[in-house]
Structures are given as C-alpha cells and as structure tokens.
C-alpha cells in the first residue's frame, strides 16, 4: 500500500492530518521550484544604459562612436549606438529604463551630424515624459535645436563656416551657462590633422574630450 492509499484507510482525523502534511510538502516543493526561476529572471534583466550614441546619415561616417562605446564598456558604463532614424525606439528605451531604474542613473546622449539633430530632438521629447537628461553632446549637428529645459548641459562641437555645422544658442528656459560651443575650426589638433565634418568622430583629441565629459556625467 502506498502513502496516498494509506491516507484513505486511516480514521478521519488521521486522514485530515495526512492531507495537511501532503499540502505542506507540495507547497514547499512549489516554492523551491519557483526560486531558481525568479533568480534567472533577475539575472537576465535588461542592463540600464546610461549613454546613447547616435550616428549620422546612414551610419557610415560616425563609426568613431564604436571606439568610444568600447572604451566606456571597459569602465563598466553601459552604452548603445543608434541610427539617426531610430529616435522613436531610443526614446522608448530611455523612458522604459528610467522608470525601471531605482537609482535614476544619469542619461547622456551623444550625436554626430544628423545624429546630432536626433540627439537634440530625443532630449526634447523626453521633456514631455518629465525625464531629465544630464548631458547632450552634439558633433557638427546640421540644426541648432530644439533645446530643452530638461537638459542640464549641452556641449556642441562644430565647424564654423563649413556650410553644415550649427552653433547652439540660448533660448527661453535654456540660458547661455548651460551651453558650451566649441569651434573645431580654431583647433590645430583637429583641423591640423585634416579632420572635417565626415571624419571628426575618429579624431583622438575629440574622442578623449567626449569620453571625459561622458564619464563625469555618468557617475
């Protein structure tokens, strides 16, 4: 006679005690089985991205961002690279992770050329979600806005008089102290190396400056 048959051959009180014991064992077993599943779900949670790079037209001329992403990874800073056409997906990811992150990690957006335009637009769209952006860095954007009140600081690298790059200017709610324009045409460590709108993300001096600014903001 097995244990389950025995439960029904005992007096009523014994059967009730046995059923309680069986229920307890099944409950303990279910909790034991559930624990690894919960741990696995926790371990596979989406890592919180802090830094977002946005490439310029077709993503062809902004591959210096890949080098910067790898440098940040070595410092345990999660960074992703997007196309300038991926603004909607980027905004959705930032909004989702901002709500999930208990620490509220600082958000940094870096864009080149059309990607610079997209960086400005994404940051502005996050204002409607009441999401603060610690830093926006634009590299020779072809537009000067929009600038938004939810961005703590703007740094804009641009080539004056090249017919492409734009200088960022203060507007209502975004005072001059929040904006830093850097004219790369006046720098020998940029122009002296033959860099221009298309190749500037590969310039080591510019990469180093951007990385330092990003690391400070992401802490």
Rosetta blueprint (number, residue, H / E / L):
1 X L
2 X L
3 X H
4 X H
5 X H
6 X H
7 X H
8 X L
9 X L
10 X L
11 X L
12 X H
13 X H
14 X H
15 X H
16 X H
17 X H
18 X H
19 X H
20 X H
21 X H
22 X H
23 X H
24 X H
25 X H
26 X H
27 X H
28 X H
29 X H
30 X H
31 X H
32 X H
33 X H
34 X H
35 X H
36 X H
37 X H
38 X H
39 X H
40 X H
41 X H
42 X H
43 X H
44 X L
45 X L
46 X L
47 X L
48 X L
49 X L
50 X L
51 X E
52 X E
53 X E
54 X E
55 X L
56 X L
57 X H
58 X H
59 X H
60 X L
61 X L
62 X L
63 X L
64 X H
65 X H
66 X H
67 X H
68 X H
69 X H
70 X H
71 X H
72 X H
73 X H
74 X H
75 X L
76 X L
77 X L
78 X L
79 X E
80 X E
81 X E
82 X E
83 X L
84 X L
85 X L
86 X L
87 X H
88 X H
89 X H
90 X H
91 X H
92 X H
93 X H
94 X H
95 X H
96 X H
97 X H
98 X H
99 X H
100 X H
101 X L
102 X L
103 X L
104 X L
105 X L
106 X L
107 X L
108 X E
109 X E
110 X E
111 X E
112 X E
113 X L
114 X H
115 X H
116 X H
117 X H
118 X H
119 X H
120 X H
121 X H
122 X H
123 X H
124 X H
125 X H
126 X H
127 X H
128 X L
129 X L
130 X L
131 X L
132 X L
133 X E
134 X L
135 X E
136 X E
137 X E
138 X E
139 X E
140 X L
141 X L
142 X L
143 X L
144 X L
145 X L
146 X L
147 X L
148 X L
149 X L
150 X L
151 X E
152 X L
153 X L
154 X E
155 X E
156 X E
157 X E
158 X E
159 X L
160 X L
161 X L
162 X L
163 X L
164 X L
165 X L
166 X L
167 X L
168 X L
169 X L
170 X L
171 X E
172 X L
173 X L
174 X E
175 X L
176 X H
177 X H
178 X H
179 X E
180 X E
181 X E
182 X E
183 X E
184 X H
185 X H
186 X H
187 X L
188 X L
189 X L
190 X L
191 X H
192 X H
193 X H
194 X L
195 X L
196 X L
197 X L
198 X L
199 X L
200 X H
201 X H
202 X H
203 X L
204 X H
205 X H
206 X H
207 X H
208 X H
209 X H
210 X H
211 X H
212 X H
213 X H
214 X H
215 X H
216 X H
217 X H
218 X H
219 X L
